[in-house]
Amino acid sequence: MRKRGSVWLANLNPGRGTEPGKIHPVLIVQSQALLDAEHPSTLVIPLTTRLTDNAEPLRLRLPAQGRLKRDSDLLLDQLRAIDNRRLTEGPLLQCAPEFLARVDTALTEVLDLLPVVA
């Protein structure tokens, strides 16, 4: 069962240019309502073990936990929709609500979704 905030392995091949390819862990960020409705694609953020310090809001560090064996960075600028058949194994872990709040804040900044003041 896919849940918002869970980390799964996904086959991201073929990667193009700066896109991650291969099999990578991904964080599911799609709304739970769409997941429950069995929408055919899922919004995810790929993870990498090539860590870069002090790179917020483009990267957030997710420490190794659960079945995620290595510290990883979320690549927030690589947000993408994937076909559900690309999700190969999971969940590896379920992120804490506090961490998801940080992800939401970073996505708001990366996507320039800050509230417009009239």
VMD Tcl script that builds the backbone (N, CA, C; Angstrom):
set m [mol new atoms 354]
animate dup $m
set s [atomselect $m all]
$s set {name element resname resid chain x y z} {
  {N N MET 1 A 0.845 -1.189 0.000}
  {CA C MET 1 A 0.000 0.000 0.000}
  {C C MET 1 A 0.886 1.247 0.000}
  {N N ARG 2 A 0.693 2.089 -0.987}
  {CA C ARG 2 A 1.459 3.327 -1.070}
  {C C ARG 2 A 0.876 4.352 -0.100}
  {N N LYS 3 A 1.775 5.009 0.632}
  {CA C LYS 3 A 1.356 6.050 1.567}
  {C C LYS 3 A 2.241 7.270 1.379}
  {N N ARG 4 A 1.626 8.443 1.509}
  {CA C ARG 4 A 2.402 9.680 1.455}
  {C C ARG 4 A 3.444 9.638 2.573}
  {N N GLY 5 A 4.679 9.979 2.227}
  {CA C GLY 5 A 5.746 9.976 3.218}
  {C C GLY 5 A 6.502 8.670 3.310}
  {N N SER 6 A 6.114 7.678 2.503}
  {CA C SER 6 A 6.859 6.421 2.526}
  {C C SER 6 A 7.951 6.442 1.461}
  {N N VAL 7 A 9.001 5.690 1.729}
  {CA C VAL 7 A 10.128 5.568 0.803}
  {C C VAL 7 A 10.066 4.186 0.168}
  {N N TRP 8 A 10.129 4.167 -1.156}
  {CA C TRP 8 A 10.098 2.936 -1.948}
  {C C TRP 8 A 11.310 2.914 -2.871}
  {N N LEU 9 A 11.641 1.734 -3.384}
  {CA C LEU 9 A 12.587 1.636 -4.485}
  {C C LEU 9 A 11.809 1.796 -5.780}
  {N N ALA 10 A 12.393 2.542 -6.728}
  {CA C ALA 10 A 11.748 2.763 -8.022}
  {C C ALA 10 A 12.776 2.621 -9.133}
  {N N ASN 11 A 12.350 2.043 -10.231}
  {CA C ASN 11 A 13.189 1.939 -11.419}
  {C C ASN 11 A 13.026 3.227 -12.213}
  {N N LEU 12 A 14.031 4.086 -12.182}
  {CA C LEU 12 A 13.965 5.395 -12.839}
  {C C LEU 12 A 14.643 5.396 -14.208}
  {N N ASN 13 A 14.988 4.221 -14.718}
  {CA C ASN 13 A 15.583 4.139 -16.058}
  {C C ASN 13 A 14.542 4.426 -17.121}
  {N N PRO 14 A 14.884 5.067 -18.202}
  {CA C PRO 14 A 16.202 5.642 -18.456}
  {C C PRO 14 A 16.288 7.051 -17.895}
  {N N GLY 15 A 17.410 7.394 -17.297}
  {CA C GLY 15 A 17.653 8.765 -16.857}
  {C C GLY 15 A 18.174 9.585 -18.030}
  {N N ARG 16 A 17.853 10.843 -18.055}
  {CA C ARG 16 A 18.318 11.747 -19.115}
  {C C ARG 16 A 18.978 12.960 -18.471}
  {N N GLY 17 A 20.135 13.362 -18.988}
  {CA C GLY 17 A 20.802 14.563 -18.493}
  {C C GLY 17 A 21.039 14.497 -16.996}
  {N N THR 18 A 20.454 15.426 -16.256}
  {CA C THR 18 A 20.659 15.490 -14.806}
  {C C THR 18 A 19.689 14.598 -14.032}
  {N N GLU 19 A 18.767 13.908 -14.727}
  {CA C GLU 19 A 17.803 13.050 -14.037}
  {C C GLU 19 A 18.498 11.822 -13.464}
  {N N PRO 20 A 18.134 11.432 -12.243}
  {CA C PRO 20 A 18.664 10.174 -11.736}
  {C C PRO 20 A 18.088 9.010 -12.539}
  {N N GLY 21 A 18.916 8.027 -12.825}
  {CA C GLY 21 A 18.467 6.803 -13.475}
  {C C GLY 21 A 18.656 5.641 -12.518}
  {N N LYS 22 A 18.647 4.444 -13.022}
  {CA C LYS 22 A 18.837 3.222 -12.243}
  {C C LYS 22 A 17.705 3.043 -11.233}
  {N N ILE 23 A 17.928 2.149 -10.295}
  {CA C ILE 23 A 16.956 1.928 -9.223}
  {C C ILE 23 A 17.382 2.789 -8.046}
  {N N HIS 24 A 16.488 3.657 -7.624}
  {CA C HIS 24 A 16.753 4.586 -6.528}
  {C C HIS 24 A 15.612 4.539 -5.525}
  {N N PRO 25 A 15.918 4.813 -4.257}
  {CA C PRO 25 A 14.824 5.073 -3.330}
  {C C PRO 25 A 14.149 6.388 -3.722}
  {N N VAL 26 A 12.848 6.457 -3.525}
  {CA C VAL 26 A 12.076 7.676 -3.783}
  {C C VAL 26 A 11.124 7.902 -2.620}
  {N N LEU 27 A 10.874 9.168 -2.330}
  {CA C LEU 27 A 9.902 9.544 -1.305}
  {C C LEU 27 A 8.596 9.887 -2.002}
  {N N ILE 28 A 7.509 9.262 -1.590}
  {CA C ILE 28 A 6.195 9.560 -2.152}
  {C C ILE 28 A 5.663 10.830 -1.499}
  {N N VAL 29 A 5.346 11.844 -2.340}
  {CA C VAL 29 A 4.837 13.121 -1.827}
  {C C VAL 29 A 3.433 13.433 -2.342}
  {N N GLN 30 A 2.867 12.549 -3.121}
  {CA C GLN 30 A 1.515 12.750 -3.656}
  {C C GLN 30 A 0.495 12.706 -2.527}
  {N N SER 31 A -0.627 13.381 -2.714}
  {CA C SER 31 A -1.669 13.399 -1.687}
  {C C SER 31 A -2.197 11.984 -1.445}
  {N N GLN 32 A -2.534 11.715 -0.203}
  {CA C GLN 32 A -3.057 10.396 0.145}
  {C C GLN 32 A -4.376 10.127 -0.567}
  {N N ALA 33 A -5.163 11.178 -0.823}
  {CA C ALA 33 A -6.441 10.994 -1.527}
  {C C ALA 33 A -6.215 10.400 -2.920}
  {N N LEU 34 A -5.214 10.906 -3.652}
  {CA C LEU 34 A -4.921 10.343 -4.976}
  {C C LEU 34 A -4.365 8.928 -4.871}
  {N N LEU 35 A -3.552 8.684 -3.867}
  {CA C LEU 35 A -3.024 7.334 -3.668}
  {C C LEU 35 A -4.156 6.360 -3.365}
  {N N ASP 36 A -5.079 6.765 -2.497}
  {CA C ASP 36 A -6.214 5.904 -2.142}
  {C C ASP 36 A -7.131 5.649 -3.329}
  {N N ALA 37 A -7.200 6.615 -4.252}
  {CA C ALA 37 A -8.037 6.472 -5.447}
  {C C ALA 37 A -7.345 5.630 -6.525}
  {N N GLU 38 A -6.150 5.110 -6.206}
  {CA C GLU 38 A -5.380 4.276 -7.123}
  {C C GLU 38 A -5.064 4.998 -8.432}
  {N N HIS 39 A -4.695 6.280 -8.300}
  {CA C HIS 39 A -4.247 7.063 -9.452}
  {C C HIS 39 A -3.092 6.309 -10.116}
  {N N PRO 40 A -3.014 6.279 -11.455}
  {CA C PRO 40 A -2.018 5.434 -12.130}
  {C C PRO 40 A -0.576 5.934 -12.060}
  {N N SER 41 A -0.357 7.145 -11.584}
  {CA C SER 41 A 1.006 7.648 -11.422}
  {C C SER 41 A 1.154 8.219 -10.019}
  {N N THR 42 A 2.408 8.398 -9.614}
  {CA C THR 42 A 2.700 8.862 -8.261}
  {C C THR 42 A 3.777 9.935 -8.319}
  {N N LEU 43 A 3.581 11.028 -7.574}
  {CA C LEU 43 A 4.598 12.077 -7.453}
  {C C LEU 43 A 5.634 11.648 -6.425}
  {N N VAL 44 A 6.904 11.669 -6.841}
  {CA C VAL 44 A 7.984 11.203 -5.975}
  {C C VAL 44 A 9.167 12.158 -6.036}
  {N N ILE 45 A 9.996 12.083 -5.004}
  {CA C ILE 45 A 11.278 12.782 -4.966}
  {C C ILE 45 A 12.364 11.714 -4.852}
  {N N PRO 46 A 13.278 11.644 -5.828}
  {CA C PRO 46 A 14.366 10.669 -5.753}
  {C C PRO 46 A 15.341 11.001 -4.612}
  {N N LEU 47 A 15.982 9.961 -4.092}
  {CA C LEU 47 A 17.021 10.101 -3.085}
  {C C LEU 47 A 18.360 9.724 -3.701}
  {N N THR 48 A 19.428 10.280 -3.143}
  {CA C THR 48 A 20.783 9.921 -3.552}
  {C C THR 48 A 21.650 9.755 -2.316}
  {N N THR 49 A 22.657 8.896 -2.430}
  {CA C THR 49 A 23.632 8.753 -1.342}
  {C C THR 49 A 24.850 9.641 -1.582}
  {N N ARG 50 A 24.855 10.398 -2.669}
  {CA C ARG 50 A 25.904 11.410 -2.900}
  {C C ARG 50 A 25.486 12.668 -2.151}
  {N N LEU 51 A 25.967 12.785 -0.934}
  {CA C LEU 51 A 25.503 13.820 -0.015}
  {C C LEU 51 A 26.165 15.163 -0.293}
  {N N THR 52 A 25.362 16.219 -0.157}
  {CA C THR 52 A 25.842 17.596 -0.277}
  {C C THR 52 A 25.358 18.351 0.948}
  {N N ASP 53 A 26.285 18.860 1.734}
  {CA C ASP 53 A 25.913 19.596 2.944}
  {C C ASP 53 A 25.400 20.987 2.603}
  {N N ASN 54 A 24.533 21.499 3.473}
  {CA C ASN 54 A 24.031 22.879 3.390}
  {C C ASN 54 A 23.442 23.210 2.018}
  {N N ALA 55 A 22.572 22.345 1.509}
  {CA C ALA 55 A 22.004 22.547 0.175}
  {C C ALA 55 A 20.489 22.752 0.200}
  {N N GLU 56 A 19.939 23.082 1.378}
  {CA C GLU 56 A 18.493 23.349 1.424}
  {C C GLU 56 A 18.191 24.625 0.669}
  {N N PRO 57 A 17.091 24.749 -0.014}
  {CA C PRO 57 A 15.950 23.837 -0.049}
  {C C PRO 57 A 16.033 22.794 -1.158}
  {N N LEU 58 A 17.146 22.735 -1.920}
  {CA C LEU 58 A 17.215 21.774 -3.019}
  {C C LEU 58 A 17.438 20.346 -2.541}
  {N N ARG 59 A 18.026 20.206 -1.362}
  {CA C ARG 59 A 18.275 18.880 -0.785}
  {C C ARG 59 A 17.936 18.890 0.696}
  {N N LEU 60 A 17.380 17.784 1.151}
  {CA C LEU 60 A 17.157 17.558 2.577}
  {C C LEU 60 A 17.771 16.211 2.929}
  {N N ARG 61 A 18.455 16.134 4.069}
  {CA C ARG 61 A 19.114 14.904 4.499}
  {C C ARG 61 A 18.107 13.998 5.211}
  {N N LEU 62 A 18.077 12.745 4.783}
  {CA C LEU 62 A 17.262 11.718 5.432}
  {C C LEU 62 A 18.218 10.680 5.998}
  {N N PRO 63 A 18.348 10.614 7.335}
  {CA C PRO 63 A 19.278 9.656 7.930}
  {C C PRO 63 A 18.847 8.210 7.660}
  {N N ALA 64 A 19.828 7.311 7.619}
  {CA C ALA 64 A 19.541 5.886 7.466}
  {C C ALA 64 A 18.625 5.440 8.599}
  {N N GLN 65 A 17.594 4.704 8.240}
  {CA C GLN 65 A 16.629 4.180 9.214}
  {C C GLN 65 A 15.758 3.166 8.505}
  {N N GLY 66 A 15.076 2.329 9.290}
  {CA C GLY 66 A 14.240 1.305 8.676}
  {C C GLY 66 A 15.068 0.480 7.709}
  {N N ARG 67 A 14.555 0.289 6.506}
  {CA C ARG 67 A 15.270 -0.468 5.476}
  {C C ARG 67 A 16.081 0.435 4.555}
  {N N LEU 68 A 16.143 1.742 4.861}
  {CA C LEU 68 A 17.034 2.663 4.142}
  {C C LEU 68 A 18.392 2.562 4.830}
  {N N LYS 69 A 19.341 1.914 4.184}
  {CA C LYS 69 A 20.601 1.526 4.833}
  {C C LYS 69 A 21.642 2.633 4.926}
  {N N ARG 70 A 21.521 3.687 4.102}
  {CA C ARG 70 A 22.533 4.745 4.092}
  {C C ARG 70 A 21.866 6.104 4.189}
  {N N ASP 71 A 22.572 7.050 4.828}
  {CA C ASP 71 A 22.098 8.434 4.814}
  {C C ASP 71 A 21.909 8.855 3.362}
  {N N SER 72 A 20.853 9.618 3.111}
  {CA C SER 72 A 20.526 10.018 1.739}
  {C C SER 72 A 20.054 11.455 1.714}
  {N N ASP 73 A 20.210 12.091 0.559}
  {CA C ASP 73 A 19.654 13.422 0.321}
  {C C ASP 73 A 18.453 13.293 -0.601}
  {N N LEU 74 A 17.372 13.974 -0.258}
  {CA C LEU 74 A 16.244 14.102 -1.177}
  {C C LEU 74 A 16.599 15.148 -2.215}
  {N N LEU 75 A 16.380 14.836 -3.481}
  {CA C LEU 75 A 16.657 15.758 -4.584}
  {C C LEU 75 A 15.365 16.486 -4.933}
  {N N LEU 76 A 15.056 17.533 -4.166}
  {CA C LEU 76 A 13.766 18.195 -4.326}
  {C C LEU 76 A 13.588 18.833 -5.694}
  {N N ASP 77 A 14.672 19.202 -6.351}
  {CA C ASP 77 A 14.554 19.782 -7.692}
  {C C ASP 77 A 14.334 18.718 -8.765}
  {N N GLN 78 A 14.280 17.448 -8.359}
  {CA C GLN 78 A 14.021 16.351 -9.295}
  {C C GLN 78 A 12.639 15.732 -9.075}
  {N N LEU 79 A 11.741 16.460 -8.424}
  {CA C LEU 79 A 10.354 16.013 -8.244}
  {C C LEU 79 A 9.802 15.551 -9.587}
  {N N ARG 80 A 9.156 14.387 -9.597}
  {CA C ARG 80 A 8.602 13.892 -10.857}
  {C C ARG 80 A 7.452 12.935 -10.614}
  {N N ALA 81 A 6.633 12.773 -11.644}
  {CA C ALA 81 A 5.567 11.772 -11.623}
  {C C ALA 81 A 6.098 10.521 -12.308}
  {N N ILE 82 A 5.847 9.375 -11.696}
  {CA C ILE 82 A 6.240 8.110 -12.314}
  {C C ILE 82 A 5.030 7.190 -12.372}
  {N N ASP 83 A 5.027 6.312 -13.357}
  {CA C ASP 83 A 4.006 5.275 -13.439}
  {C C ASP 83 A 4.158 4.371 -12.220}
  {N N ASN 84 A 3.047 3.950 -11.653}
  {CA C ASN 84 A 3.101 3.123 -10.444}
  {C C ASN 84 A 3.882 1.825 -10.647}
  {N N ARG 85 A 3.959 1.351 -11.886}
  {CA C ARG 85 A 4.698 0.112 -12.142}
  {C C ARG 85 A 6.198 0.295 -11.958}
  {N N ARG 86 A 6.669 1.541 -11.863}
  {CA C ARG 86 A 8.095 1.793 -11.594}
  {C C ARG 86 A 8.443 1.560 -10.118}
  {N N LEU 87 A 7.449 1.577 -9.243}
  {CA C LEU 87 A 7.688 1.322 -7.814}
  {C C LEU 87 A 7.888 -0.179 -7.645}
  {N N THR 88 A 9.112 -0.576 -7.283}
  {CA C THR 88 A 9.454 -1.996 -7.307}
  {C C THR 88 A 9.445 -2.670 -5.944}
  {N N GLU 89 A 9.720 -1.923 -4.891}
  {CA C GLU 89 A 9.801 -2.543 -3.562}
  {C C GLU 89 A 9.544 -1.500 -2.495}
  {N N GLY 90 A 8.725 -1.856 -1.522}
  {CA C GLY 90 A 8.498 -0.921 -0.434}
  {C C GLY 90 A 7.277 -1.283 0.376}
  {N N PRO 91 A 7.083 -0.523 1.395}
  {CA C PRO 91 A 7.876 0.640 1.783}
  {C C PRO 91 A 9.153 0.238 2.526}
  {N N LEU 92 A 10.204 1.043 2.318}
  {CA C LEU 92 A 11.450 0.861 3.057}
  {C C LEU 92 A 11.352 1.518 4.426}
  {N N LEU 93 A 10.598 2.605 4.495}
  {CA C LEU 93 A 10.349 3.295 5.759}
  {C C LEU 93 A 9.214 4.282 5.574}
  {N N GLN 94 A 8.663 4.725 6.683}
  {CA C GLN 94 A 7.650 5.783 6.705}
  {C C GLN 94 A 8.265 6.966 7.449}
  {N N CYS 95 A 8.363 8.106 6.769}
  {CA C CYS 95 A 8.976 9.291 7.374}
  {C C CYS 95 A 8.075 9.884 8.453}
  {N N ALA 96 A 8.703 10.479 9.447}
  {CA C ALA 96 A 7.980 11.127 10.542}
  {C C ALA 96 A 7.260 12.375 10.035}
  {N N PRO 97 A 6.123 12.716 10.639}
  {CA C PRO 97 A 5.386 13.917 10.232}
  {C C PRO 97 A 6.238 15.184 10.280}
  {N N GLU 98 A 7.153 15.281 11.243}
  {CA C GLU 98 A 8.006 16.464 11.359}
  {C C GLU 98 A 8.929 16.591 10.142}
  {N N PHE 99 A 9.440 15.462 9.670}
  {CA C PHE 99 A 10.297 15.494 8.485}
  {C C PHE 99 A 9.478 15.860 7.251}
  {N N LEU 100 A 8.270 15.315 7.138}
  {CA C LEU 100 A 7.408 15.643 5.993}
  {C C LEU 100 A 7.048 17.120 5.977}
  {N N ALA 101 A 6.912 17.730 7.145}
  {CA C ALA 101 A 6.648 19.173 7.201}
  {C C ALA 101 A 7.831 19.943 6.612}
  {N N ARG 102 A 9.049 19.488 6.876}
  {CA C ARG 102 A 10.236 20.124 6.282}
  {C C ARG 102 A 10.250 19.945 4.763}
  {N N VAL 103 A 9.863 18.760 4.300}
  {CA C VAL 103 A 9.779 18.506 2.855}
  {C C VAL 103 A 8.756 19.445 2.229}
  {N N ASP 104 A 7.587 19.559 2.851}
  {CA C ASP 104 A 6.536 20.439 2.323}
  {C C ASP 104 A 7.020 21.886 2.243}
  {N N THR 105 A 7.717 22.340 3.277}
  {CA C THR 105 A 8.241 23.705 3.285}
  {C C THR 105 A 9.250 23.905 2.155}
  {N N ALA 106 A 10.154 22.943 1.983}
  {CA C ALA 106 A 11.158 23.048 0.921}
  {C C ALA 106 A 10.504 23.013 -0.461}
  {N N LEU 107 A 9.512 22.148 -0.653}
  {CA C LEU 107 A 8.814 22.086 -1.943}
  {C C LEU 107 A 8.092 23.393 -2.240}
  {N N THR 108 A 7.498 23.981 -1.214}
  {CA C THR 108 A 6.814 25.261 -1.389}
  {C C THR 108 A 7.783 26.310 -1.914}
  {N N GLU 109 A 9.004 26.289 -1.384}
  {CA C GLU 109 A 10.011 27.254 -1.828}
  {C C GLU 109 A 10.542 26.927 -3.222}
  {N N VAL 110 A 10.868 25.657 -3.468}
  {CA C VAL 110 A 11.420 25.250 -4.764}
  {C C VAL 110 A 10.419 25.500 -5.894}
  {N N LEU 111 A 9.135 25.267 -5.622}
  {CA C LEU 111 A 8.101 25.435 -6.645}
  {C C LEU 111 A 7.500 26.833 -6.658}
  {N N ASP 112 A 8.005 27.706 -5.787}
  {CA C ASP 112 A 7.519 29.086 -5.708}
  {C C ASP 112 A 6.013 29.133 -5.466}
  {N N LEU 113 A 5.563 28.346 -4.507}
  {CA C LEU 113 A 4.146 28.268 -4.167}
  {C C LEU 113 A 3.806 29.087 -2.933}
  {N N LEU 114 A 4.652 30.035 -2.613}
  {CA C LEU 114 A 4.395 30.881 -1.453}
  {C C LEU 114 A 3.113 31.656 -1.676}
  {N N PRO 115 A 2.366 31.905 -0.611}
  {CA C PRO 115 A 1.099 32.626 -0.762}
  {C C PRO 115 A 1.307 34.001 -1.386}
  {N N VAL 116 A 0.400 34.360 -2.255}
  {CA C VAL 116 A 0.431 35.672 -2.896}
  {C C VAL 116 A -0.324 36.644 -2.009}
  {N N VAL 117 A 0.312 37.756 -1.675}
  {CA C VAL 117 A -0.327 38.776 -0.848}
  {C C VAL 117 A -0.932 39.810 -1.788}
  {N N ALA 118 A -2.248 40.004 -1.669}
  {CA C ALA 118 A -2.940 40.950 -2.569}
  {C C ALA 118 A -2.899 42.352 -2.016}
}
mol reanalyze $m
mol bondsrecalc $m
mol representation Tube
mol addrep $m
